[in-house]
Amino acid sequence: MVIYGDSRSGNCYKLQLLCALQGIDYQWQAVDIMAGETRTDSFLALNPNGKVPTLLLDDGRTLAESNAIMLYLAAGSTLIPTDSYAHARMMQWLFFEQYSHEPYIAVARFIKLYQGMPEARQAEYETRLPGGYRALKVMEQALTGNDYLVDNQLCLADIALYAYTHVAHEGGFLLDDFPAIRCWLQRIQHISGYRPMEA
């Protein structure tokens, strides 16, 4: 199978980290989003939404949206809780990541890291900071006294939220006041099979 993605994107890195932890073989196809490669006819044929990551299976089927791809790749593994309530809590965190975390921390990082903080987006950048810190506070509360986000066991929620949280400083977010998050980040980095995000 082939994963189309940008190695600096947290949404794409989720899949690289998941595959590393699970020993899943795949081919990586780098996509330059800044050069408009997600808007080409060939890419839009794979994913009409024109976004990465996109998964192309051996049989030609495709799958988009990072968390949906993670759920597919991790099916049947210990990264997906079997208890119905724990499973729902994992899904709660996956939705939180996409609606309360990524729109603030990832977007601020994109403006600062990818675009170099253009003056035209400075005001928008400033509006992202309060929402990002709100998301971090929610995570800090959940991780205080807990090793992981759901039942003290690593699951997809941790991988999803790790992706952009561990590079939050690149978006201007300081983690000094979030000791539980910092310990959680280190915990994940010491898991067997861990691979770092490419620079």
C-alpha positions, 0 to 999 in steps of 0.5 A: 500500500502507498501513503501519500503525505507530507512528512512535516504534517502532523496528520501524516506523521500519525500514520508514520508513527502508527505503522512504525509501532505496529510494524506495518509495511508501506510505501511513502509517496512524498507530496509537496502541498506548498507546490500545489501537488494535492491539487493536480488531476492525478492526486484529486483522482485519489482524493477529491478533497485534495488533502494529505494523508491519503492511503492507496490500498493494493487493490486500488481502493483509497481512504482519506482523513488521518484518523479514519486511516488510523482506525483502518490500519490499527483494526484488531490491535491493542491500540483500539480498546475493545470495551465499548465505553473505552472505545467511545472515549478513544473516539471522543479524543479523536474528535477532540483532536480534529475539532478542538486541537488541530484547528488551533495548534496545527494551523498556528504551526502552519502559519509560522513554520510553513508560511513564515508568519506572513503579515497578512496572517498575523492577526489570524495566528494570534486568534489561534493561540487561546484555543490551542492553550485551551486544548492543552489544558484539557489534555493536561487535566486528563493526563494528570495522574494517568499514563495515557488518555484512555484507561492508562493504555496507549491507544490511537487517541495518544498517537493522534494527539501526540503528532501535533502536541510534540511540535506545538512549540513550532507554532508558538505554544510553550509547554512549560506549564503542562508537566503531565503533557511533557511526561506523556510526550517522553513516555511515547518517545520511549515506546519500542518502535517509536520513530521521530517526525522528519525535520 
